[in-house]
Amino acid sequence: MKYSFPYCEGTFDYLWKNPHMIKHVNDVYFSDNKIFHSARHSPLEKKHWNELYDISEKLNISLNYIMNPATYDAHIYFGDQKRELAAKIKGLADHDVTILTFNNTMLMNDPIIKEALEGYEVKNSVNNMATSLEEVIALKDVGLYSIFLGRDINRNMSEIKRIKKHCPDVKLHLLCNENCYPGCVYKQFCDELVSTASQEGDLKFNQLNEYRTTVACDQRYFSLYQKLANNIIYPSQMKHYEPYIDVVKISGRMNPIDHISKILEAYVNEDNTYILKTTYNGLIIPDSYYDFTLNCKNKCATCDVCNKIAEEHENKKDLV
């Protein structure tokens, strides 16, 4: 399996010292809010750009720029702002960028932006939420042949196989390790906060992240059952996805390289230990859970598999 790896300082040194991992990395993805409006990353300094160039030129790994034009105001569709956007897109090629994650399908069809996108491998975002064959075909009609599937399809192996059968020419992507609960009532606003905030404004990212994690993502707000019901693909499950999925994205921008590299190693080695340690504090999950959640289709309303595991764990804690 090939992985899309989040850029963090030290990525080049890690891969240079661990050359056996390079073959597992499809691309290194990043953003820079000096170029496009985003709070996902502090503005990149010269040392970061130099490291990205080394990743591209010395390791021969593709650079994938993440942008979120779905959140821009309406002026982006017209006049000078649209032409400025097109110029910035073209300019990314000067930074060795060859892959562009671009989630605004309306702009993809705009002649000026479409021309600017030529030469890149363009793919949509996980937030376009393509979770069916019909939605994948619709994205193909927009001109995409590298398509990121939505989170909720992670536990619907039947639909993944259906998509691959009918769209064998499409390069398919999944997100493997995001801990978001499928029914999270905060997610819409959490995504908007992260995507539209600017490091150049009065609020710095660490303030926004602290607010987000305190109000929405604090672990105390989610039960063990809800965590088990999320759409994580575990390392031991990856072999089941490999025949159908081309690239798997590891989430974790702005995390330390020590943490992100351990996640990559966990997936390459198909070892759940580190994921369980960081997600569930080392909870032991029965093998039947991994088999069942490959194709449970998130039918939580009529299923109690995750709930039973959570209850058993809570009962054991009560006995201690």
C-alpha positions as CSV (number, residue, x, y, z in Angstrom):
1,M,0.0,0.0,0.0
2,K,1.1,3.6,-0.7
3,Y,0.5,6.3,1.9
4,S,0.1,10.0,1.7
5,F,2.3,11.4,4.5
6,P,1.7,14.7,6.3
7,Y,4.6,17.1,6.1
8,C,6.2,18.0,9.5
9,E,9.6,19.3,10.2
10,G,12.0,16.3,10.2
11,T,10.2,14.3,7.5
12,F,13.3,14.3,5.1
13,D,15.7,13.2,7.9
14,Y,13.3,10.4,8.9
15,L,12.9,9.0,5.4
16,W,16.6,9.5,4.6
17,K,17.6,7.4,7.7
18,N,14.9,4.8,6.9
19,P,15.1,4.3,3.2
20,H,13.0,1.1,3.4
21,M,10.0,3.3,4.2
22,I,10.4,5.5,1.0
23,K,8.7,2.9,-1.2
24,H,5.6,3.1,0.9
25,V,5.2,6.9,0.6
26,N,3.1,8.0,-2.4
27,D,3.4,11.7,-1.6
28,V,4.0,14.2,1.2
29,Y,1.2,16.7,1.6
30,F,1.3,20.2,3.0
31,S,0.0,23.7,2.8
32,D,1.3,27.2,3.4
33,N,-1.2,30.0,4.4
34,K,1.1,32.6,2.9
35,I,0.0,31.2,-0.4
36,F,-3.6,30.2,0.3
37,H,-5.9,31.0,3.2
38,S,-5.7,28.3,5.8
39,A,-5.0,27.7,9.5
40,R,-3.9,24.1,9.0
41,H,-0.3,25.1,9.1
42,S,1.8,28.1,10.2
43,P,3.5,29.9,7.3
44,L,6.3,27.8,6.0
45,E,9.8,29.2,6.6
46,K,12.7,28.9,4.1
47,K,14.0,25.8,6.0
48,H,10.7,24.1,5.5
49,W,10.7,24.8,1.8
50,N,14.3,23.5,1.5
51,E,13.2,20.3,3.2
52,L,10.3,19.9,0.9
53,Y,12.6,20.4,-2.1
54,D,14.9,17.7,-0.7
55,I,11.9,15.4,-0.3
56,S,11.0,15.9,-4.0
57,E,14.4,16.0,-5.5
58,K,16.6,13.7,-3.4
59,L,13.9,11.1,-2.4
60,N,11.8,11.4,-5.6
61,I,8.6,11.7,-3.6
62,S,5.7,13.8,-5.0
63,L,4.6,16.9,-3.2
64,N,0.9,17.3,-2.7
65,Y,-0.5,20.8,-2.0
66,I,-3.7,20.9,0.0
67,M,-6.0,23.8,-0.7
68,N,-9.6,24.5,0.3
69,P,-11.3,26.9,-2.2
70,A,-14.7,25.8,-1.1
71,T,-14.4,28.1,1.9
72,Y,-13.4,31.3,-0.1
73,D,-16.0,34.1,-0.4
74,A,-18.0,34.6,-3.6
75,H,-15.6,37.0,-5.1
76,I,-13.2,34.1,-5.9
77,Y,-15.6,33.2,-8.8
78,F,-15.1,36.5,-10.6
79,G,-12.6,39.0,-12.0
80,D,-9.3,39.7,-10.4
81,Q,-9.6,37.3,-7.5
82,K,-10.2,34.3,-9.8
83,R,-7.3,35.3,-12.0
84,E,-5.1,35.7,-8.9
85,L,-6.2,32.2,-7.8
86,A,-5.3,30.8,-11.2
87,A,-1.9,32.4,-11.1
88,K,-1.2,31.0,-7.6
89,I,-2.2,27.5,-8.7
90,K,0.2,27.7,-11.7
91,G,2.9,29.0,-9.4
92,L,2.8,25.9,-7.2
93,A,4.6,24.0,-10.0
94,D,7.7,26.2,-9.3
95,H,7.7,24.7,-5.8
96,D,7.9,21.1,-7.2
97,V,4.2,20.5,-6.5
98,T,2.8,17.8,-8.8
99,I,-0.4,16.8,-6.9
100,L,-3.1,19.3,-6.0
101,T,-5.9,18.5,-3.6
102,F,-8.7,20.8,-4.7
103,N,-12.3,20.4,-3.3
104,N,-14.3,23.0,-5.3
105,T,-16.0,21.2,-8.2
106,M,-17.5,24.5,-9.5
107,L,-14.1,26.1,-9.9
108,M,-12.8,22.9,-11.5
109,N,-15.3,23.5,-14.3
110,D,-14.4,27.2,-14.7
111,P,-12.3,27.6,-17.9
112,I,-9.7,29.9,-16.3
113,I,-9.2,27.5,-13.3
114,K,-9.4,24.4,-15.4
115,E,-6.5,25.7,-17.6
116,A,-4.5,26.5,-14.4
117,L,-5.0,23.0,-13.1
118,E,-3.5,21.4,-16.2
119,G,-0.3,19.5,-15.6
120,Y,-1.2,18.5,-12.0
121,E,-2.7,15.3,-10.7
122,V,-5.8,16.9,-9.3
123,K,-7.9,15.1,-6.7
124,N,-10.9,16.1,-4.6
125,S,-10.9,16.3,-0.8
126,V,-12.2,13.7,1.6
127,N,-14.7,16.5,2.6
128,N,-16.4,16.1,-0.8
129,M,-17.9,13.0,0.8
130,A,-18.0,10.7,-2.2
131,T,-19.3,7.4,-0.7
132,S,-21.0,5.7,-3.6
133,L,-20.3,4.6,-7.2
134,E,-22.8,7.2,-8.5
135,E,-20.9,10.0,-6.7
136,V,-17.6,8.8,-8.1
137,I,-19.0,8.7,-11.6
138,A,-20.2,12.3,-11.1
139,L,-16.7,13.4,-10.1
140,K,-15.3,11.6,-13.2
141,D,-17.7,13.8,-15.2
142,V,-16.1,16.8,-13.7
143,G,-12.8,15.5,-15.0
144,L,-11.3,13.8,-12.0
145,Y,-9.5,10.4,-12.3
146,S,-7.9,10.6,-8.9
147,I,-10.7,10.5,-6.4
148,F,-10.7,10.8,-2.6
149,L,-13.6,8.7,-1.1
150,G,-15.5,10.0,2.0
151,R,-14.8,8.8,5.5
152,D,-18.1,6.9,5.8
153,I,-17.1,4.4,3.1
154,N,-14.3,3.1,5.2
155,R,-16.7,0.5,6.7
156,N,-18.5,-0.3,3.5
157,M,-16.2,-2.8,1.7
158,S,-19.1,-3.8,-0.6
159,E,-19.3,-0.3,-2.1
160,I,-15.5,0.0,-2.4
161,K,-15.4,-3.2,-4.4
162,R,-18.4,-1.9,-6.5
163,I,-16.6,1.3,-7.3
164,K,-13.4,-0.4,-8.3
165,K,-15.2,-2.9,-10.5
166,H,-17.0,-0.2,-12.5
167,C,-14.3,2.5,-12.4
168,P,-11.0,0.6,-12.8
169,D,-9.4,3.6,-14.4
170,V,-9.8,5.8,-11.3
171,K,-7.1,6.2,-8.7
172,L,-8.9,5.8,-5.3
173,H,-7.9,7.4,-2.0
174,L,-9.0,6.8,1.6
175,L,-8.3,8.5,4.9
176,C,-7.2,5.8,7.5
177,N,-6.7,7.2,10.9
178,E,-8.9,10.2,11.7
179,N,-10.7,9.8,15.0
180,C,-13.8,11.8,14.2
181,Y,-17.0,10.1,15.4
182,P,-19.4,9.7,12.4
183,G,-22.3,11.3,14.2
184,C,-20.3,14.2,15.6
185,V,-22.5,17.3,15.9
186,Y,-19.4,19.6,16.1
187,K,-17.7,18.5,12.9
188,Q,-19.2,21.0,10.4
189,F,-18.1,23.9,12.6
190,C,-14.8,22.3,13.5
191,D,-13.9,22.0,9.8
192,E,-15.0,25.5,9.1
193,L,-12.9,26.9,11.9
194,V,-9.8,25.1,10.9
195,S,-10.2,25.8,7.2
196,T,-11.1,29.5,7.3
197,A,-9.0,30.8,10.1
198,S,-5.8,32.7,9.2
199,Q,-2.5,32.8,11.0
200,E,-2.2,36.4,10.0
201,G,-5.3,37.4,11.9
202,D,-5.7,38.2,15.6
203,L,-6.3,34.6,16.5
204,K,-3.3,32.2,16.3
205,F,-3.8,28.6,15.4
206,N,-2.8,27.4,18.9
207,Q,-5.6,29.5,20.3
208,L,-8.1,28.1,17.8
209,N,-6.9,24.5,18.3
210,E,-7.2,24.9,22.1
211,Y,-10.8,26.2,21.7
212,R,-11.7,23.4,19.3
213,T,-10.3,20.6,21.5
214,T,-11.8,22.1,24.7
215,V,-15.3,22.7,23.3
216,A,-15.7,19.9,20.8
217,C,-12.9,17.3,20.7
218,D,-12.1,16.8,24.4
219,Q,-12.1,13.0,25.0
220,R,-14.5,13.4,27.8
221,Y,-17.3,14.2,25.4
222,F,-17.1,10.9,23.6
223,S,-17.8,7.5,25.1
224,L,-15.7,4.4,24.3
225,Y,-18.6,3.2,22.2
226,Q,-18.5,6.3,20.0
227,K,-14.7,6.0,19.6
228,L,-15.1,2.4,18.5
229,A,-17.8,3.4,16.0
230,N,-15.5,5.9,14.2
231,N,-14.2,5.2,10.7
232,I,-10.5,4.4,11.5
233,I,-9.0,1.7,9.3
234,Y,-6.7,-0.3,11.5
235,P,-3.3,-1.5,10.3
236,S,-4.2,-5.1,10.5
237,Q,-7.2,-4.4,8.2
238,M,-5.2,-2.7,5.5
239,K,-4.5,-5.9,3.5
240,H,-8.2,-6.1,2.8
241,Y,-8.3,-2.6,1.2
242,E,-5.1,-3.0,-0.8
243,P,-6.6,-4.7,-3.9
244,Y,-9.1,-1.8,-4.3
245,I,-7.5,1.4,-2.9
246,D,-4.4,3.0,-4.4
247,V,-3.4,5.6,-1.8
248,V,-4.2,5.9,1.9
249,K,-3.8,9.3,3.6
250,I,-2.4,9.4,7.1
251,S,-3.8,12.4,9.0
252,G,-1.7,14.4,11.4
253,R,-0.4,17.7,10.0
254,M,1.4,19.7,12.7
255,N,2.2,16.7,14.8
256,P,5.8,15.8,15.7
257,I,7.6,13.5,13.3
258,D,8.2,11.0,16.0
259,H,4.5,10.4,16.3
260,I,3.7,10.5,12.6
261,S,6.5,8.2,11.7
262,K,5.3,5.6,14.2
263,I,1.8,5.7,12.6
264,L,3.3,5.1,9.2
265,E,5.4,2.2,10.6
266,A,2.3,0.8,12.2
267,Y,0.4,0.6,8.9
268,V,3.4,-0.7,6.9
269,N,3.9,-3.4,9.5
270,E,0.2,-4.1,9.9
271,D,0.6,-3.7,13.7
272,N,-2.3,-2.2,15.6
273,T,-0.4,-1.6,18.9
274,Y,0.5,2.0,18.5
275,I,-2.9,3.0,17.1
276,L,-4.6,1.3,20.0
277,K,-2.2,2.9,22.5
278,T,-2.8,6.4,21.2
279,T,-6.5,6.1,20.5
280,Y,-7.8,3.8,23.3
281,N,-5.0,3.8,25.9
282,G,-4.1,0.2,24.9
283,L,-7.6,-1.3,25.0
284,I,-7.5,-4.9,23.7
285,I,-10.1,-5.3,21.0
286,P,-11.3,-8.7,19.9
287,D,-10.4,-9.9,16.4
288,S,-14.1,-10.3,15.5
289,Y,-14.4,-6.4,15.7
290,Y,-11.8,-6.0,12.9
291,D,-13.5,-8.5,10.7
292,F,-17.0,-7.1,11.3
293,T,-16.2,-3.4,10.8
294,L,-14.8,-4.0,7.3
295,N,-18.4,-4.0,6.1
296,C,-20.7,-3.0,8.9
297,K,-21.7,0.1,6.8
298,N,-22.1,2.3,10.0
299,K,-25.5,0.8,10.7
300,C,-25.1,1.7,14.4
301,A,-28.9,2.1,15.0
302,T,-29.4,-1.7,14.4
303,C,-26.0,-2.9,15.6
304,D,-24.5,-3.3,19.1
305,V,-21.0,-4.8,18.3
306,C,-19.1,-1.6,19.4
307,N,-21.5,-1.1,22.3
308,K,-20.9,-4.6,23.7
309,I,-17.1,-4.2,23.5
310,A,-17.4,-0.9,25.4
311,E,-19.7,-2.4,28.0
312,E,-17.4,-5.4,28.6
313,H,-14.5,-3.0,29.0
314,E,-16.4,-0.8,31.4
315,N,-17.5,-3.9,33.4
316,K,-13.9,-5.1,33.8
317,K,-12.9,-1.7,35.0
318,D,-15.6,-1.9,37.7
319,L,-14.2,-5.2,38.9
320,V,-10.7,-3.7,39.4
